[in-house]
Amino acid sequence: MPGEEFLLTTAEIAIAFVGFSAVVVAFRESSGHRLSQFQHLQVRVMIELGFATLFFAGAPLVLSFLDLASSTVWRIAHGAFGLFLLIYFGNYHVRRRPRADPGSSPVRSPLFVVRIVVTYGFGVLSLMAAVGLLVPAGLALYAIGLAWVLAIAALAFLIMVTMWGRPTE
């Protein structure tokens, strides 16, 4: 399968990231410092997105064992990935709202806006690739989307780490 090495390497990076992040959080918690609700959400996001990257990196490889045509494998993978992006990140906003610091508005942050626009863009492009509309289904878009999801997980980790000096509720 084309891109097999890339997908396997992405899966390895994702699992290493989740493991490293979990160890850092465990050390933080064992030192007697409690995480705020928002920091707990960031921990969940980085672990969930790390495992999602692992799952979606392996999905085309598993599908290829079913003796499906390569184009069918990529279309199924793109469809599942696009649905995940739109549903997960739509749900994230619902989960984030009650945990955010009072008076903070993520919409004012340019980084937040870019993250949302690009993520939903990848979701829509992946669904378009799945149905064969304007975008070819294949490794290129899929790989960039996986890298983007892992980058968002890393950003959640950085947000959590930078908040460690702040008092918790």
Summary of the structure (lengths in Angstrom):
residues: 169
radius of gyration: 17.4
end to end distance: 50.2
largest distance: 54.8
contacts: 505
relative contact order: 0.18
helix: 79%
strand: 0%
